[in-house]
Amino acid sequence: MSNQQLVQSRGIYHGLPVYPQSLKGLTAIITGANGISGNYMLRVLSQDPSRWTKIYCLSRRPPAIPSGLPANTEHIALDFLKSPSEIASILKQKGVKADYVFFYSYIQVQPKEGGGLWSDAEEMCRVNLALLQNFLDALPQADITPKRIMLQTGAKNYGIHFGPAATPQEESAPRVELEPNFYYPQEDFLWKYCADRGIGWNVCMPSFILGAVPDAAMNMVFPLGVYAAVQKALGKPLEFPSDLKSWEATHVGSSSMLNGYLEEWAVLSDGAKNQKLNAADSSPFTWGNFWPKFAKWYGVEWKGPEMDDKVYTSVTTRFDPPPRGFGPPATFRMRYTLVSWASEPSNQRAWSSLISLHNLKVSKLEDMDIERIFSFTDNALMGGTLDLSMNKARKLGWHGFVDTNDCVREVLGEFVELGMLPPV
């Protein structure tokens, strides 16, 4: 038996699997299809309409695809906080069938007063577990039995939002239960559900997801684009707001498109059945390497971290010991945050002028939920080492990669196409 594998490139994405032509006539459900992950999963599957002859997009709003939904795609408006019987009724009415399910539905609940993005952990668990339970419980009522269900969670599986975690992050790491994490009850429910019905499963875990969709919350790239466009408009250099430690820390990005290619491969691979897999670009990334490239794209000067310690404000992570189980918490330093930058009147006026000049379909800064949109990028800018190991997926036959720098550049261009950023 041959152990050779064929791979291909699609644009900036390389090492992608080549599937046999006999693999065709498949059907899929993508939930949360209007979000940053579901949107790109749709793009991935729709690239081969003979393999994926029917794709059902289940979300409250249709996916924002500039050229419109592909011909083999049907959007069905659904709210997974409804009862399973209500969901099943609509699925049966629409004649939905699915060989594979890709679950991306997610609700970001309102943070606690004065707390961070995920501070209301108990409510995050309640709501996001309900989404998964209601949907999966509806499937048998609608006579749908998929071969595989893929659930996407993320790097918070490793507790990176609590402080330093063991590096590199590997799928076999124990759960970090310093406070509730909705990934864990979702996993437990999925595993039991699939075991009871003889269905295969996958759990895929990306880091900072890179993609362009109209909802800019929890999107690392959109705030970077706003920041660069305004600094250029004001004739100011592109300053790096964090310190030398953050400038040199190694990160991994997770291109939404590459995540989609990985997740398609995972559900179609017998060897990946019932496996948790990291989802990362397999590309070394530091802010220090990226920042000069970023400035060049916008035609502006750049400034790296300041060496004077007095200009920084320090933030120390909460848990002692941190997620790795030993050692001190982490201390991060910033001269300013993008949240505070976006709240400055001069920057708000400049962004308003850019909206008018380029007829952008986006809100003024003062009308945005600045904390929700810009704090996600602040976390990335001042974060420590994040290194999701791709060893497990590689051993199973996955070879895909993308240069994260190239991906950020492509995503900025996609935001321009959506009318959300000025031309780069």
C-alpha positions as CSV (number, residue, x, y, z in Angstrom):
1,M,0.0,0.0,0.0
2,S,1.4,3.4,-1.0
3,N,2.2,5.9,1.7
4,Q,2.5,8.8,-0.8
5,Q,0.3,11.8,-0.4
6,L,-0.6,14.5,-3.0
7,V,-0.7,18.1,-1.8
8,Q,-1.5,21.4,-3.6
9,S,-1.3,25.2,-3.2
10,R,-4.3,27.5,-3.4
11,G,-3.1,31.1,-3.4
12,I,-1.1,31.8,-0.2
13,Y,-2.1,28.4,1.3
14,H,0.2,25.5,0.7
15,G,0.5,21.8,1.4
16,L,-3.2,21.3,1.1
17,P,-4.6,17.8,0.6
18,V,-5.6,16.5,-2.8
19,Y,-8.7,14.3,-2.4
20,P,-9.6,11.4,-4.7
21,Q,-12.1,12.2,-7.5
22,S,-14.3,9.4,-6.2
23,L,-15.0,11.4,-3.0
24,K,-18.1,13.3,-4.1
25,G,-21.8,13.9,-3.5
26,L,-21.4,14.9,0.2
27,T,-23.7,17.2,2.2
28,A,-22.7,19.4,5.1
29,I,-24.2,21.7,7.8
30,I,-22.2,24.7,8.8
31,T,-23.6,26.4,11.9
32,G,-22.7,30.0,12.8
33,A,-22.1,30.4,9.0
34,N,-22.0,34.2,9.2
35,G,-19.2,34.3,11.7
36,I,-15.4,34.5,11.2
37,S,-15.0,30.7,11.1
38,G,-18.3,29.5,9.5
39,N,-17.9,32.1,6.7
40,Y,-14.5,30.7,5.6
41,M,-15.6,27.1,6.1
42,L,-18.3,27.8,3.5
43,R,-15.6,29.3,1.2
44,V,-13.5,26.1,1.6
45,L,-16.3,23.6,0.9
46,S,-17.7,25.6,-2.0
47,Q,-14.4,25.4,-3.9
48,D,-15.3,21.8,-4.9
49,P,-19.1,21.6,-5.7
50,S,-18.7,18.0,-7.0
51,R,-17.4,16.9,-3.5
52,W,-19.8,19.0,-1.6
53,T,-23.0,19.0,-3.6
54,K,-25.1,20.6,-0.9
55,I,-24.1,23.0,2.0
56,Y,-26.7,24.1,4.5
57,C,-25.7,27.4,6.3
58,L,-27.5,27.6,9.6
59,S,-27.3,31.0,11.3
60,R,-29.6,33.9,12.3
61,R,-28.2,36.0,9.4
62,P,-26.8,34.8,6.0
63,P,-23.0,34.7,5.5
64,A,-21.6,37.9,4.0
65,I,-20.0,36.7,0.7
66,P,-19.4,39.7,-1.6
67,S,-20.1,37.6,-4.7
68,G,-23.2,36.1,-3.1
69,L,-23.9,32.5,-1.8
70,P,-22.6,29.7,-4.0
71,A,-25.2,27.9,-6.1
72,N,-24.9,24.7,-4.0
73,T,-25.5,26.6,-0.7
74,E,-28.8,27.2,1.2
75,H,-29.1,29.6,4.1
76,I,-31.6,28.7,6.8
77,A,-32.3,31.2,9.5
78,L,-32.2,29.5,12.9
79,D,-31.8,30.4,16.5
80,F,-30.2,27.6,18.6
81,L,-31.5,29.1,21.8
82,K,-34.9,27.8,20.6
83,S,-36.0,24.3,21.7
84,P,-34.7,21.2,19.9
85,S,-38.2,20.4,18.6
86,E,-38.6,23.9,17.1
87,I,-35.2,23.6,15.4
88,A,-36.0,20.1,14.2
89,S,-39.3,21.2,12.7
90,I,-37.5,23.8,10.5
91,L,-34.8,21.3,9.5
92,K,-37.4,18.7,8.5
93,Q,-39.5,21.3,6.7
94,K,-36.4,22.3,4.6
95,G,-35.4,18.7,4.0
96,V,-32.0,19.1,5.5
97,K,-29.6,16.1,5.3
98,A,-26.0,16.1,6.4
99,D,-23.0,13.7,6.1
100,Y,-20.9,16.1,8.1
101,V,-21.5,18.9,10.6
102,F,-19.2,21.9,11.3
103,F,-20.3,23.6,14.5
104,Y,-19.2,27.3,15.0
105,S,-22.2,28.8,16.8
106,Y,-21.1,31.1,19.6
107,I,-22.5,33.9,21.8
108,Q,-20.2,36.4,23.4
109,V,-22.2,37.4,26.6
110,Q,-21.9,40.8,28.2
111,P,-18.8,41.0,30.5
112,K,-19.2,41.6,34.2
113,E,-18.9,45.3,35.3
114,G,-15.3,46.2,35.0
115,G,-14.3,42.7,33.9
116,G,-12.5,41.5,30.8
117,L,-14.1,40.0,27.6
118,W,-14.8,36.6,29.1
119,S,-15.3,37.6,32.7
120,D,-18.9,36.2,33.0
121,A,-17.6,32.6,32.7
122,E,-20.7,31.0,34.2
123,E,-23.1,32.6,31.7
124,M,-20.7,31.9,28.9
125,C,-20.9,28.2,29.9
126,R,-24.7,28.2,30.2
127,V,-25.5,30.0,26.9
128,N,-22.9,28.3,24.7
129,L,-23.6,24.8,26.0
130,A,-27.3,25.4,25.3
131,L,-26.5,26.3,21.6
132,L,-24.7,23.0,21.1
133,Q,-27.2,20.9,23.1
134,N,-30.3,22.3,21.4
135,F,-28.9,21.8,17.9
136,L,-27.5,18.3,18.4
137,D,-30.7,17.2,20.2
138,A,-32.7,18.4,17.2
139,L,-30.8,16.2,14.7
140,P,-32.3,12.9,15.6
141,Q,-35.8,14.5,15.7
142,A,-35.1,15.7,12.1
143,D,-33.8,12.3,11.0
144,I,-30.3,13.6,10.5
145,T,-27.4,11.2,11.5
146,P,-24.0,12.7,10.4
147,K,-20.9,10.6,10.0
148,R,-18.8,13.2,11.8
149,I,-19.4,16.3,13.9
150,M,-16.6,18.9,14.2
151,L,-16.7,21.3,17.1
152,Q,-14.4,24.3,17.0
153,T,-13.2,25.7,20.4
154,G,-9.9,27.5,20.8
155,A,-6.6,28.2,22.6
156,K,-8.4,29.1,25.8
157,N,-8.5,25.3,26.2
158,Y,-5.0,25.8,27.5
159,G,-5.8,28.6,29.9
160,I,-3.8,31.2,28.0
161,H,-6.2,33.9,29.0
162,F,-5.3,33.2,32.6
163,G,-1.6,33.6,32.3
164,P,1.5,31.5,31.3
165,A,0.6,28.0,30.1
166,A,3.1,25.2,29.4
167,T,4.6,25.6,25.9
168,P,4.3,24.3,23.3
169,Q,0.6,23.7,23.8
170,E,-0.3,20.1,23.0
171,E,-3.7,18.5,22.7
172,S,-2.9,16.0,25.5
173,A,-2.5,18.8,28.1
174,P,-4.9,18.5,31.1
175,R,-7.8,20.9,31.5
176,V,-7.2,24.2,33.2
177,E,-10.1,24.7,35.6
178,L,-9.1,27.9,37.4
179,E,-12.6,29.1,36.5
180,P,-15.4,27.7,34.3
181,N,-14.6,27.3,30.6
182,F,-17.5,26.5,28.2
183,Y,-15.3,24.4,26.0
184,Y,-15.2,21.6,28.6
185,P,-18.9,21.1,29.1
186,Q,-19.3,21.3,25.3
187,E,-16.7,18.6,24.8
188,D,-18.3,16.4,27.4
189,F,-21.7,16.7,25.8
190,L,-20.4,16.1,22.3
191,W,-18.4,13.0,23.3
192,K,-21.3,11.4,25.1
193,Y,-23.8,12.3,22.3
194,C,-21.5,10.8,19.6
195,A,-20.7,7.7,21.7
196,D,-24.4,7.0,22.3
197,R,-25.1,7.2,18.5
198,G,-22.0,5.8,16.9
199,I,-21.0,9.1,15.4
200,G,-17.4,10.3,14.9
201,W,-16.3,13.6,16.3
202,N,-13.4,16.2,16.0
203,V,-12.6,19.1,18.2
204,C,-10.3,21.7,16.6
205,M,-8.6,24.5,18.5
206,P,-7.3,27.6,16.8
207,S,-5.4,30.6,18.3
208,F,-6.1,34.2,17.2
209,I,-8.4,33.7,14.2
210,L,-7.6,35.8,11.1
211,G,-10.5,36.6,8.8
212,A,-12.7,39.3,7.5
213,V,-16.5,39.4,8.3
214,P,-18.8,42.3,9.1
215,D,-18.9,41.6,12.8
216,A,-15.5,42.9,13.8
217,A,-15.6,41.8,17.5
218,M,-13.0,39.3,18.5
219,N,-11.1,40.0,15.3
220,M,-7.4,40.8,15.6
221,V,-6.9,42.3,12.1
222,F,-9.7,44.9,11.9
223,P,-8.4,47.1,14.8
224,L,-4.9,46.8,13.3
225,G,-6.3,48.2,10.0
226,V,-8.1,51.0,11.7
227,Y,-5.0,51.9,13.7
228,A,-2.7,51.9,10.6
229,A,-5.2,53.9,8.5
230,V,-5.7,56.6,11.1
231,Q,-2.0,56.9,11.9
232,K,-1.3,57.3,8.2
233,A,-4.1,59.9,7.8
234,L,-2.6,61.9,10.7
235,G,0.9,61.7,9.3
236,K,2.1,59.7,12.4
237,P,4.4,56.7,12.5
238,L,3.0,53.2,13.3
239,E,4.0,52.9,16.9
240,F,4.2,49.5,18.7
241,P,2.3,50.0,22.0
242,S,3.8,47.1,24.0
243,D,7.3,46.4,25.2
244,L,10.4,44.5,24.0
245,K,9.2,41.3,25.6
246,S,6.0,41.3,23.6
247,W,7.8,42.5,20.5
248,E,10.0,39.3,20.6
249,A,7.5,36.8,21.9
250,T,6.7,33.9,19.5
251,H,3.0,33.6,18.5
252,V,1.1,31.4,16.2
253,G,-1.8,32.7,14.1
254,S,-4.8,30.7,12.9
255,S,-5.9,31.7,9.4
256,S,-9.7,31.2,9.2
257,M,-9.2,29.8,5.6
258,L,-6.5,27.4,6.7
259,N,-8.6,26.3,9.7
260,G,-11.3,25.5,7.2
261,Y,-9.0,23.4,5.1
262,L,-7.8,21.6,8.2
263,E,-11.3,20.9,9.5
264,E,-12.4,19.6,6.1
265,W,-9.4,17.2,6.1
266,A,-10.1,16.2,9.7
267,V,-13.7,15.0,9.1
268,L,-12.7,13.2,5.9
269,S,-9.7,11.4,7.5
270,D,-10.3,8.0,9.1
271,G,-7.1,8.5,11.1
272,A,-8.3,11.8,12.6
273,K,-11.6,10.3,13.8
274,N,-12.4,11.1,17.5
275,Q,-9.3,13.4,17.9
276,K,-8.7,16.8,19.3
277,L,-6.5,18.9,17.0
278,N,-4.7,22.2,17.3
279,A,-5.3,24.5,14.3
280,A,-2.5,26.9,13.6
281,D,-0.7,28.3,10.5
282,S,2.6,26.4,11.2
283,S,4.3,29.8,10.6
284,P,6.7,31.5,13.1
285,F,5.3,34.9,14.0
286,T,6.5,37.8,16.1
287,W,5.3,41.3,16.3
288,G,8.9,42.4,15.8
289,N,9.1,40.7,12.4
290,F,5.6,41.7,11.4
291,W,5.6,45.4,12.3
292,P,8.0,46.7,9.6
293,K,6.1,44.8,7.0
294,F,2.8,46.2,8.3
295,A,4.1,49.8,8.1
296,K,5.4,49.2,4.6
297,W,2.0,48.1,3.4
298,Y,0.6,51.4,4.5
299,G,3.5,53.5,3.4
300,V,4.3,54.9,6.9
301,E,7.2,55.0,9.3
302,W,7.2,52.6,12.2
303,K,8.5,52.7,15.8
304,G,9.4,49.7,17.9
305,P,9.1,49.3,21.7
306,E,10.5,52.1,23.9
307,M,13.5,51.2,26.1
308,D,12.5,53.6,28.9
309,D,10.7,51.5,31.5
310,K,9.0,54.6,32.9
311,V,6.7,55.0,29.9
312,Y,4.9,51.6,30.5
313,T,1.9,50.6,32.6
314,S,2.1,47.1,33.9
315,V,-0.7,44.4,34.1
316,T,-0.1,41.2,36.0
317,T,-2.2,38.1,35.3
318,R,-4.6,37.0,38.1
319,F,-3.7,33.5,39.0
320,D,-0.7,32.4,41.2
321,P,0.3,29.8,40.2
322,P,-0.7,30.4,36.6
323,P,-2.1,27.7,34.2
324,R,1.3,25.9,33.8
325,G,1.0,25.0,37.5
326,F,4.2,26.6,38.8
327,G,6.2,29.8,38.7
328,P,5.0,33.4,39.0
329,P,2.1,35.0,37.0
330,A,3.1,37.0,33.9
331,T,3.5,40.8,33.9
332,F,2.7,42.6,30.6
333,R,3.5,46.2,29.8
334,M,1.9,48.7,27.4
335,R,2.5,52.4,26.8
336,Y,-1.2,52.6,25.7
337,T,-3.9,50.3,24.6
338,L,-5.8,50.4,21.3
339,V,-8.9,50.7,23.5
340,S,-7.6,54.0,24.9
341,W,-6.2,55.1,21.5
342,A,-9.6,54.5,19.8
343,S,-11.3,56.6,22.5
344,E,-9.2,59.7,21.8
345,P,-11.2,62.5,20.0
346,S,-8.4,63.3,17.5
347,N,-8.3,59.6,16.3
348,Q,-12.1,59.5,16.2
349,R,-12.3,62.6,14.0
350,A,-9.7,61.1,11.7
351,W,-11.6,57.8,11.4
352,S,-14.8,59.7,10.7
353,S,-13.1,61.6,7.8
354,L,-11.8,58.3,6.4
355,I,-15.4,56.9,6.5
356,S,-16.6,59.9,4.5
357,L,-13.6,59.9,2.1
358,H,-13.9,56.2,1.2
359,N,-17.7,55.8,1.7
360,L,-17.0,53.0,4.3
361,K,-19.8,50.8,5.6
362,V,-18.7,50.9,9.2
363,S,-19.4,52.8,12.3
364,K,-17.6,55.8,13.7
365,L,-15.3,54.9,16.6
366,E,-17.5,56.7,19.1
367,D,-20.4,54.6,18.0
368,M,-18.5,51.3,18.2
369,D,-18.3,49.0,21.3
370,I,-14.6,50.0,21.6
371,E,-13.9,47.8,24.5
372,R,-15.3,44.7,22.8
373,I,-13.7,45.3,19.4
374,F,-10.2,46.6,20.3
375,S,-9.4,44.8,23.5
376,F,-9.1,41.5,21.6
377,T,-6.2,43.0,19.6
378,D,-4.7,44.5,22.8
379,N,-4.6,41.0,24.3
380,A,-2.7,39.8,21.2
381,L,-0.3,42.7,21.2
382,M,0.8,42.3,24.8
383,G,0.4,38.5,25.1
384,G,3.2,36.1,25.9
385,T,4.4,33.1,24.0
386,L,1.7,31.1,22.3
387,D,2.9,28.0,20.4
388,L,0.1,25.5,19.4
389,S,1.9,22.3,18.4
390,M,0.9,20.9,15.1
391,N,2.8,17.7,15.6
392,K,-0.3,15.6,16.1
393,A,-2.0,16.7,12.9
394,R,1.2,16.4,10.9
395,K,1.7,12.8,12.1
396,L,-1.9,12.0,11.0
397,G,-1.1,13.4,7.5
398,W,-1.9,17.1,7.6
399,H,0.7,19.3,5.8
400,G,-1.1,22.7,5.3
401,F,0.5,26.0,6.2
402,V,0.4,29.7,5.4
403,D,2.7,32.6,6.2
404,T,0.7,34.4,8.9
405,N,2.1,37.7,7.6
406,D,0.7,37.0,4.2
407,C,-2.6,36.0,5.7
408,V,-2.9,39.3,7.6
409,R,-2.2,41.2,4.4
410,E,-4.9,39.2,2.6
411,V,-7.4,39.7,5.3
412,L,-6.8,43.5,5.3
413,G,-7.6,43.4,1.6
414,E,-10.8,41.5,2.3
415,F,-11.9,44.1,4.8
416,V,-11.3,46.7,2.1
417,E,-13.6,44.6,-0.3
418,L,-16.3,44.6,2.5
419,G,-16.1,48.4,2.6
420,M,-14.8,48.3,6.2
421,L,-11.3,49.7,5.8
422,P,-9.7,52.2,3.4
423,P,-7.5,50.8,0.6
424,V,-4.2,49.4,1.9
